[in-house]
Amino acid sequence: MDTPFDTIRGDARYRLVADLAELFGVQAFLVGGGLRDAVMGRAVRDFDFVLGGAEEDLPRELAHRIGGRFFWLDRERRQARVVTSAEDGRFTLDFAPIRGENLGEDLALRDFTMNSLALPVAKSCSPLVDPLQGMTDIAEGRIRACSERTFQDDPLRLLRAVRFAATLGFQIDGGTWRELVKRPQL
């Protein structure tokens, strides 16, 4: 029986990113909401990758090979996007450098545990990386902040928490809720 990760690994765009990561000699990980949506059986409309280098070269080459458009989301922070057409509209692929010293630090800097999953992009079928138990939170329908700094680092995450609760039908974890309501209004 195929898992959601087998389906993702079978996606031609994902496989091409894996090939390009090997070509450029960089580590690459699929992270975030696309993984969450796949686990939940929802349609995946985008891929977010973190890279250990080649943050411009890899997405530019990807755009060239798939006939997509490359552009910077934030050039200073080396965050790029490739947009391509898909059967049901457009598909976006976002790229950013790994934040912190390693992947674990990068995942801890994300908003919510359900978005802190990482799938190594490599030809071998490496296991899912889930240091913050995001899979458990998805299974239990819980929105939990990755750290106490989640809302300080980005106040828009206050709104994201409520939006995720409404759109996914999840409950906001008690500790996360306490942090959310004590923040000053935007």
PECORUR-V12572 format. One line per field, one symbol per residue. ss: DSSP state (A for helix, B for strand, O for the rest). psi: psi as a letter, one per 30 degrees, with the letter a starting at -180 (. if undefined). burial: b if it has 16 or more other C-alpha atoms within 10 Angstrom, else e. A space follows every 50 residues. Layout:
ss = ???
psi = ???
burial = ???
//
This chain:
ss = OOOAAAAAAOOAAAAAAAAAAAAAOOOBBBBOAAAAAAAOOOOOOBBBBB BOOOOOAAAAAAAAAAOOBBBBBBOOOOBBBBBBBBOOBBBBBBBBBOOO OOAAAAAAOOOBAAAOOBBBOOOOOOOBBOOOOAAAAAAOOBBOBOOOOA AAAOOOAAAAAAAAAAAAOOBBOAAAAAAAAAOOOO
psi = kkleeeeeffkeeeeeeeeeeeefhlkkkklaeeeeeeefglkjflkkkk khlhfeeeeeeeeefghakklkejeeghklkkklllegblkkjkkllkka fleeeeeffldlefgglkjkjleliklkkifgheeeeeeghkjkkflfge feejfffeeeeeeeeeffglkkkeeeeeeeffkll.
burial = eeebbeebbeeebbbbbbbbbeeeebbbbbbbbbbbbbbeeeebbbbbbb bbbbbbebbbbbbeeeebbbbeeeeeeebbbbbbeeeeeebbbbbbbbbe eebbebbbbbbbbbbbbbbbbbeeeeebbbbbebbebbeebbbbbbbeeb beeebebbeebbeebeeeebbbeeebbebbeeeeee
//
